[in-house]
């Protein structure tokens, strides 16, 4: 069956904050533009997960009347705390100036994204939720023509079932890619157009989050707590966040830099162990865990931003890597990048053709506050390659003495190269979950409402089926069993312990992309499953 096609002025791949902001800005500039947004989640916001504390600078530029429009920013940040944890103590430290949240709001980023979707539709943007962009389409001259959605109704054997429906081609004069961290199509664009030729390697973290309803007596709306230290060792980058929202809800999460070295480390279990700390546990005792999720985040910052334009398209948001790591915020920078891109694209579409490369986007972005904001803090994340105390000392020096105006730029290395062999690292024994404040992976995945059509090809592809046993198990004790926060990867054996093989439980996948990033030989390739599959986060 041939694929049908639809034509638009602009196709936006990804219905997160940056994608929707780009679509909104395009329609604000020129209501006559025909704009559509493709969202692989079952609805707008279904796959969105973040802490989140939001800075309103970009939002105010997009919608100066956002309060009158009833944007769901309900809880002003009121109290910032920064703690260093030992196994039994919590020591308060001075809050770094980048983490000052005065004027910011604690939000559900998923609900904020749903609100953006409503604003976009009111302006005439067409949003297609439940349709995953699976392929980039090209013109004969090599420029991007648009994207195609994935076929539906393909069985595990790769053959069409009776439910088969071919994908649809969406052609556009310009295509905006806003896939979020480690976008599956963006990876192919990096290779085809060599977009990373003049930037540092991207480096990542994994963020794992739970939403709790706590005892009202313990709830303090607006309170923000960040911690470093225990349970991580001082050579592993990471820390926690606790944000008190409205309605007796607390968002708690843990971030681990994916440049960690010990293959025995499990980010999920470090998070569960963190909640047992005597300064943390009392908050959750007597409470109820509502939801769970995980996602990777781009931590490379300024020096890892790739070339942002190519013939027929541009990159915006976290797929390009605009997270401000010291601020622990990226929504405002992602939205601003999308606004600048939309303005440049709209201008280009006003000329004949409009399918050429929109180089003005990067030129304008370099003159915006996003560029200067990220440039100022570019060395803080890589300084933690010297360990926790080295990173804190260097960050203080840069913040207070140099004020971001150093004549040097520190470098990154790919996260998968940081992993040492299992024999070189101490094993880590994690306590069993108590079912009160700590839990196992499978019960956690259950409350993420993750669902995939089971009779479909696994969307986690192995480039070489022999590698998981011959290399990963042999040298690294199969780290995919631990770095995945959803129990997707499992080494199974015969009854006598022989004949190990890797079992991929793709139906558990939270779409966090950690496996695609951290696999030591880059043997795992994450591609989109059928549209609508994955988690369905309610208030994350």
Residue pairs with C-beta under 8 A, 6 or more apart in sequence:
1 164
1 166
2 166
3 148
3 166
3 167
3 168
3 169
4 166
4 168
4 169
5 168
5 169
5 170
5 171
6 36
6 168
6 169
6 170
6 171
7 34
7 171
7 172
8 34
8 35
8 36
8 126
8 146
8 170
8 171
8 172
8 173
9 33
9 34
9 35
9 172
9 173
9 174
9 349
9 354
10 23
10 26
10 33
10 34
10 35
10 36
10 172
10 173
10 174
10 175
10 176
10 345
10 349
11 35
11 36
11 38
11 146
11 147
11 170
11 171
11 172
11 175
11 176
12 19
12 20
12 22
12 23
12 35
12 36
12 37
12 38
12 175
12 176
12 178
13 19
13 38
13 133
13 147
13 175
13 176
13 177
13 178
13 179
13 183
13 185
14 37
14 38
14 39
14 40
14 133
14 177
14 178
14 179
14 180
14 183
14 317
14 319
15 37
15 38
15 39
15 41
15 44
15 113
15 117
15 127
15 129
16 47
16 48
16 113
16 178
16 180
16 317
16 318
16 334
17 48
17 109
17 112
17 113
17 116
17 317
17 331
17 334
17 335
17 338
18 178
18 316
18 317
18 318
18 319
18 334
18 335
18 337
18 338
19 37
19 39
19 176
19 178
19 316
19 317
19 338
20 37
20 44
20 113
20 116
20 117
20 119
20 120
20 125
21 58
21 62
21 116
21 334
21 335
21 338
21 339
21 342
22 176
22 178
22 316
22 338
22 339
22 341
22 342
22 345
23 35
23 37
23 120
23 123
23 125
23 342
24 62
24 116
24 119
24 120
24 123
24 125
24 342
25 62
25 338
25 339
25 342
25 343
25 346
26 33
26 35
26 342
26 345
26 346
27 33
27 35
27 120
27 123
27 124
27 125
28 123
29 342
29 343
29 346
30 346
30 349
30 350
31 123
31 124
33 346
33 349
34 126
35 124
35 125
35 126
36 125
36 126
36 127
36 128
36 170
37 120
37 125
37 126
37 127
37 128
38 128
38 131
38 132
38 133
38 147
38 149
38 170
39 46
39 127
39 128
39 129
39 130
39 131
40 47
40 130
40 131
40 132
40 133
40 528
40 531
40 532
40 533
40 534
41 47
41 48
41 129
41 130
41 532
41 534
41 535
41 536
42 129
42 130
42 532
42 534
42 536
43 114
43 129
43 130
43 536
44 113
44 114
44 116
44 117
44 127
44 129
45 110
45 111
45 113
45 114
45 117
45 537
46 110
46 129
46 534
46 535
46 536
46 537
47 180
47 511
47 534
47 535
47 537
48 109
48 110
48 113
48 537
48 540
49 109
49 110
49 207
49 209
49 293
49 294
49 295
49 535
49 537
49 540
50 109
50 207
50 209
50 295
50 330
50 331
50 540
51 109
51 207
51 209
51 241
51 243
51 251
51 253
51 328
52 106
52 107
52 108
52 109
52 112
52 243
52 251
52 329
52 331
53 77
53 101
53 104
53 105
53 106
53 107
53 224
53 243
53 328
53 329
54 73
54 104
54 105
54 107
54 109
54 112
54 329
54 331
54 332
55 103
55 104
55 327
55 329
55 331
55 332
56 66
56 73
56 103
56 104
56 105
56 332
57 332
57 336
57 369
58 331
58 332
58 333
58 335
58 336
58 339
59 66
59 71
59 332
59 335
60 66
61 336
61 339
62 335
62 339
63 69
63 71
63 119
66 73
69 119
70 115
71 112
71 115
72 107
72 108
72 111
72 112
72 115
73 105
73 107
73 112
74 105
74 107
74 245
74 246
75 105
75 106
75 107
75 221
75 222
75 244
75 245
75 246
76 103
76 104
76 105
76 106
76 222
77 101
77 102
77 103
77 104
77 105
77 106
77 222
77 224
78 221
78 222
78 223
79 220
79 222
79 223
79 224
80 95
80 99
80 100
80 101
80 102
80 224
81 92
81 95
81 223
81 224
81 225
81 226
82 92
82 93
82 94
82 95
82 96
82 99
82 225
82 226
82 227
82 228
83 90
83 91
83 92
83 93
83 225
83 226
83 227
83 228
83 229
83 279
84 90
84 91
84 93
84 227
84 228
84 229
85 91
85 227
85 228
85 229
85 230
85 231
85 274
85 277
85 279
86 229
86 230
87 230
87 231
87 277
88 278
89 279
90 227
90 277
90 278
90 279
96 326
96 395
96 396
96 399
97 399
98 324
98 326
98 327
98 377
98 380
98 399
99 226
99 326
99 327
99 328
101 224
104 329
106 222
106 224
106 243
106 244
106 245
106 251
107 245
108 245
108 539
108 540
109 331
109 540
110 537
110 538
110 539
110 540
111 539
112 331
117 127
120 127
121 127
129 532
130 531
130 532
131 149
131 168
131 531
132 149
132 150
132 528
132 529
132 530
132 531
132 532
132 533
133 147
133 148
133 149
133 150
133 170
133 179
133 185
133 528
134 147
134 148
134 149
134 150
134 151
134 167
134 185
134 527
134 528
135 147
135 148
135 150
135 167
135 185
136 144
136 147
136 175
136 185
136 188
136 189
136 192
137 144
137 145
137 146
137 147
137 148
137 169
137 171
138 144
138 145
138 312
139 145
139 312
139 355
141 311
142 311
143 310
143 311
143 312
143 355
143 356
143 357
144 175
144 189
144 310
144 311
144 312
144 313
145 171
145 172
145 312
146 169
146 170
146 171
146 172
146 175
147 169
147 170
147 175
147 185
148 167
148 168
148 169
148 170
149 167
149 168
149 170
149 531
150 167
150 528
150 529
150 530
150 531
151 160
151 164
151 165
151 166
151 167
152 163
152 164
152 165
152 167
152 530
152 531
153 160
153 161
153 162
153 163
153 164
153 165
154 160
154 161
154 164
154 456
154 457
154 530
155 161
155 455
155 456
155 457
156 455
156 456
156 457
156 458
158 457
161 455
172 312
173 312
173 349
173 353
173 354
173 355
174 312
174 313
174 314
174 345
174 348
174 349
174 354
174 355
174 358
175 312
175 313
176 313
176 314
176 316
176 338
176 341
176 342
176 345
177 183
177 185
177 186
177 189
177 313
177 314
177 315
177 316
177 319
178 315
178 316
178 317
178 319
178 338
179 185
179 186
179 319
180 295
180 317
180 318
180 319
181 204
181 295
181 296
181 297
181 298
181 318
181 319
181 513
182 204
182 296
182 298
182 319
182 513
182 516
182 517
182 526
183 319
184 526
184 527
184 528
186 315
186 319
186 320
189 195
189 310
189 313
189 315
190 196
190 306
192 310
193 307
193 310
193 311
194 307
195 306
195 307
195 308
195 310
195 315
196 202
196 306
196 307
197 307
198 307
199 303
199 304
199 305
199 306
199 307
200 300
200 303
200 304
200 411
200 412
201 300
201 304
201 412
201 413
201 414
202 298
202 300
202 304
202 321
202 412
203 257
203 258
203 259
203 298
203 299
203 300
203 304
203 381
203 382
203 412
203 413
203 414
203 415
204 257
204 258
204 296
204 297
204 298
204 299
204 300
204 415
204 514
204 517
205 237
205 238
205 255
205 256
205 257
205 258
205 296
205 297
205 299
206 255
206 256
206 258
206 267
206 294
206 295
206 296
206 297
206 483
206 485
206 512
206 514
207 253
207 254
207 255
207 294
207 295
207 296
207 297
208 253
208 254
208 255
208 267
208 268
208 271
208 292
208 293
208 294
208 485
209 251
209 252
209 253
209 292
209 293
209 294
209 540
210 251
210 252
210 253
210 289
210 290
210 291
210 292
210 444
211 249
211 250
211 251
211 252
211 289
211 290
211 291
211 292
211 539
211 540
212 249
212 250
212 251
212 252
212 284
212 287
212 288
212 289
212 290
213 247
213 248
213 249
213 250
213 287
213 288
213 290
214 248
214 249
214 250
214 283
214 284
214 286
214 287
215 248
215 286
215 287
216 248
218 282
218 283
218 287
219 244
219 248
219 249
219 250
220 244
221 244
221 245
221 246
222 244
223 242
223 243
223 244
224 241
224 242
224 243
224 244
225 240
225 241
225 242
225 243
226 239
226 240
226 241
226 242
226 328
227 239
227 240
227 274
228 238
228 239
228 388
228 392
229 239
229 388
230 274
230 277
231 270
231 273
231 274
231 277
232 238
232 239
232 256
232 270
234 387
234 388
234 389
235 261
235 387
235 388
236 256
236 257
236 260
236 261
236 262
236 265
237 256
237 257
237 259
237 260
237 381
237 384
237 388
237 391
238 254
238 255
238 256
238 257
238 260
238 267
238 270
239 254
239 255
240 252
240 253
240 254
240 255
240 271
240 274
240 280
241 251
241 252
241 253
241 254
241 255
241 328
242 250
242 251
242 252
242 280
242 283
243 250
243 251
243 252
244 250
245 251
249 290
249 539
250 283
250 284
250 287
251 540
252 275
252 284
253 271
254 267
254 270
254 271
254 274
255 297
256 265
256 267
256 270
257 299
257 384
257 415
258 296
258 415
258 483
258 514
258 517
258 518
259 385
259 413
259 415
259 418
260 418
260 419
261 418
261 419
261 420
261 425
262 420
262 425
262 426
262 428
263 419
263 420
263 421
263 422
263 425
263 476
263 477
263 479
263 482
263 520
264 422
264 425
264 426
264 427
264 428
264 477
264 479
264 482
265 428
265 482
265 483
266 428
266 430
266 482
266 483
267 482
267 483
267 485
267 514
268 294
268 441
268 444
268 482
268 485
269 428
269 430
269 482
272 430
272 433
272 438
272 439
273 430
273 431
273 438
274 280
275 281
275 284
275 437
275 438
276 431
276 434
276 437
276 438
281 437
284 436
284 437
285 436
285 437
289 439
289 447
290 447
290 538
290 539
291 447
291 448
291 449
291 537
291 538
291 539
291 540
292 444
292 445
292 447
292 448
293 448
293 510
293 535
293 537
293 540
294 485
294 486
294 510
294 512
294 514
295 510
295 511
295 512
295 513
296 512
296 513
296 514
296 517
297 318
297 323
297 330
298 304
298 318
298 321
298 322
298 323
298 330
299 323
299 325
299 381
300 321
300 381
300 412
301 321
301 323
301 324
301 325
301 374
301 377
301 378
301 381
302 371
302 374
302 375
302 377
302 378
302 409
303 378
303 409
303 410
303 411
303 412
304 321
304 412
305 320
305 321
305 322
305 374
306 315
306 320
306 321
307 362
308 314
308 315
308 316
308 320
308 341
308 361
308 362
308 365
309 315
309 357
309 358
309 359
309 361
309 362
310 357
311 355
311 356
311 357
312 355
312 356
312 357
314 341
314 344
314 345
314 358
314 361
316 334
316 337
316 338
316 341
317 334
317 335
317 337
317 338
318 330
318 334
320 337
322 330
322 333
322 334
322 337
322 370
322 374
323 329
323 330
323 333
323 334
324 330
324 333
324 373
324 374
324 377
325 377
325 380
325 381
326 377
326 380
326 381
326 395
327 377
333 370
333 373
333 374
336 368
336 369
336 370
337 365
337 370
340 361
340 364
340 365
340 368
340 370
341 358
341 361
341 365
343 364
344 358
344 360
344 361
344 364
345 358
345 361
347 360
348 354
348 356
348 358
348 360
365 371
375 404
376 403
376 404
376 405
377 404
378 404
378 409
378 410
379 394
379 398
379 406
379 408
379 409
379 410
380 391
380 394
380 395
380 398
380 399
382 410
382 411
382 412
383 390
383 391
383 394
383 395
383 398
383 410
384 390
384 391
385 391
385 410
386 394
398 404
398 406
415 517
415 518
416 517
416 518
416 519
416 520
416 521
416 522
419 476
419 479
419 518
419 520
421 475
421 476
422 475
422 476
422 477
431 438
433 439
433 440
441 485
441 486
441 487
442 487
442 508
444 485
444 486
445 486
445 487
445 508
445 510
448 486
448 510
448 535
448 536
448 537
449 535
449 536
449 537
449 538
450 486
450 507
450 508
450 509
450 510
450 534
450 535
450 536
451 507
451 533
451 534
451 536
452 506
452 507
452 509
452 529
452 530
452 533
452 534
453 529
453 530
453 533
454 507
456 529
456 530
456 533
458 504
458 506
459 506
459 509
459 526
459 527
459 528
459 529
460 488
460 504
460 506
460 509
460 515
460 524
460 525
460 526
461 524
461 525
461 526
461 527
462 468
462 502
462 523
462 524
462 525
463 522
463 523
463 524
463 525
464 523
467 521
467 523
468 478
468 480
468 501
468 502
468 523
469 500
469 501
469 502
471 520
471 521
471 523
472 478
472 479
472 480
472 502
472 519
472 520
472 521
472 523
473 491
473 500
473 502
475 520
476 520
478 489
478 491
478 502
479 518
479 520
480 488
480 489
480 502
480 515
480 518
480 519
480 524
481 489
481 490
481 491
483 514
483 515
483 518
484 514
484 515
485 510
485 512
485 514
486 508
486 509
486 510
486 512
487 505
487 508
488 504
488 505
488 506
488 508
488 509
488 515
489 502
489 503
489 504
489 505
489 515
490 502
490 503
490 504
490 505
491 500
491 501
491 502
491 503
492 500
492 501
492 503
493 499
493 500
493 501
506 529
509 529
509 534
510 534
510 535
511 526
511 534
511 535
513 526
515 524
515 526
516 524
516 525
516 526
